[in-house]
Amino acid sequence: MSQKLDRRKKYTRKVLKDSLITLLANKSLSSITVKEICELADINRSTFYTHYTDHYDLLHKIEDEITEDMNRYLHSYDYEKEEESLQMTQKILEYITENRLMFQTLLNHQSAPTFEKRLMDLTRNFMINTWPRANELRTEESKYLSSFVISGAIHVIKEWIAQDLKESPREMAEMINQFINNGLSHFE
């Protein structure tokens, strides 16, 4: 019985998340109501409130889930090894491909203004703590370099999404890693 309940909870949360993302693709968060989310999800409002306090909480939980997934991907590879670095980037791009609408919507500043900053902070901390070349730099240089690299990668990903994911995740991973390595070579 509890397994059935867990599946039902997962399903409910998924349709609520999907409904919010669908609405965010066309409207700002402040103009969306819980009622609209529930109607689109075909879930009643009391069920919504057993899972989330409001639509801002729902968005925050979506962002939390994505940053947890990204963090797991970042820490599952050895960034010092070029091939593993490429695999990590490819895995993240595959995740973005699988969740295209969500990323396209959340990387839009009008929809979720805090999401891009959360991604930047997550990857900056990872980069500063694990990148050997970044650790050889002074703290300020390391911060600026990581901001430069990460914001560039995010904008490349946004452009890739806008171009209908023409290149494969592998091709994009190779391109992004090449950009990063070329940029870093100037600091050696």
N, C-alpha and C positions, 0 to 999 in steps of 0.2 A: 504493500500500500504506500509506503513512504517513497519508493522508487517512482511510483506513478505521480505522487505529489511533486517530487523533484522535477520530473519531466514537465509537468504542468507549469511549475514556477519558471523553469527555463524558457518554456514556450511563451509564457506571458511576458516575461522580461524582454525576450527577443522581439516580439511584435510591437511592444511599446517603444523599444529603441529604434526599430525600423521605421515606425510611424513618426517619431520625432525627427529622424534624419530626413525622411521624405518631406516633411513640412518645412524643415530648415533649408532645404534646397530652394524653396520659393519664398520664404518669409523670414523675418528676423525673429530671434528667440523671444524678444519682448512682446511680439504680436501674436505669439502662439499661446493657446490655452490648453489646459489639461483636458477640457471637454473635447477639443479638436483631436488631440492625440488619442483619446479613448474611442472616439467615433471611428477614426481611421483604423485603429487596432481591433475594433469590435470587442472592446473590453469595458466593463463598467467602471465608473470613477472610484467606487469604493475599493475595487481590486487594485487600481492604480495606486491609491494611497496606502495600501498594505505593503507596497514595494518602494515607493518614493514619496518624498514630502511635497515636491512640486516638479515642474518641468525643468527647472534649473538643476535640481538634484539629479534628475534623470540624465541630463547632459553631462553633469560632473561624473556620474557613474560610467557613462560611455567613455569619457576621456580617461578615467582611471583604468578601465579595462584595456584600452589601447596602450596606454603608457606601461602597464604591467606586461603586456605581451611584447612590446618593443624592448623593454628592459630585459626580459627573459632572452630574447634573440641576441641582444647586445652582449650579454654575459655568457652565452653558450659557445662563443668562439674565441680563439686566441688572435687578437687584433694584430699582434706582432708578425704573425705568419701571413704573408700576402694572400695566399690561396684561401685561408680561412677568413680573412678580411673580405675578400670577394664573395665568399659563400654567405657571410653574414649580411652583406649589403643586398645580395640577391634574395635571400630569405625575407628580408624586410620589404623589398620591392614586390615579392610574390604576395606577401600579406596585404600590401597596399592594393595590388591588383584584385585580390579576392574581396576586398572591402572598398572598392573604388568609389562608390557613391558616398560612403561615409567619409573617406578622406577628402574627396572633392568638396564636400559640404563643410567639413570641420576645418579645412585649411582656408576657407573663405572667412575673412575677418568679420564680415557682417553676421555670419551665422554663429560662430564660436570664437570670439576674439582671444580667448585665453589658450586655445588648443595649440597653436603654433608655438607660443612661448613655452608651454609645458614640454613640447617635443624638443625645443631648443635647449631648455634647462637639463632635461634628461640626457640628451646626447652630449652636451657640453661637459657635464659631470663625468660621464663615462669616458669621454675623450681625454680630459685632463688627468683622470686617474689611471688610465690604461695605456695611453699612447706614449711610447718611450721618447719619441722626438719632441712631443709637447712637454714632457717632464724635463728635457734638457734646456728648455727656454726659461727665461724669467717668468714669474707668475703673471705679470701683466701681458707679456707677449703671448703666453699660452692662452690666456682668456680671449685676447683679440683674435688670435689664429683660430681657435675653436669656434668663435662666433662667426668668423668669416667663412670657414669651411662648412659649418652646419647650415647657416642661412643660405649659402650658395646651393648646397645639396637639396634643401627644402624647396627652393625656387625652381631648381631643375626638375624635381619631382612634380611640382605643381604644373610646370610647362608640359611634362610628359603626360600627365593626366589630361590636361587641356587638349593635347594632340592625339587623344583617343588611344593612349598606350601603344603607339605604333611599334616601338622597339620592345623586345622581350625583356623580362626582368634581368636576365643574364647580360644582355647588351647594355642595358642602363647601368647595371652594377659595374661592368667593366669601364664604362664611360665615367661614372662618378668617381670610382677609385683612381682612374688615370688623372682626373682633374685634381683630386686631393694630393696624389703623389707628386704631380708636377708643381703644385703650389708649395708643397712642403720642401721640395728640393731647393727652393730659394733660401731656406733658412739653414741649410747645412753649410 
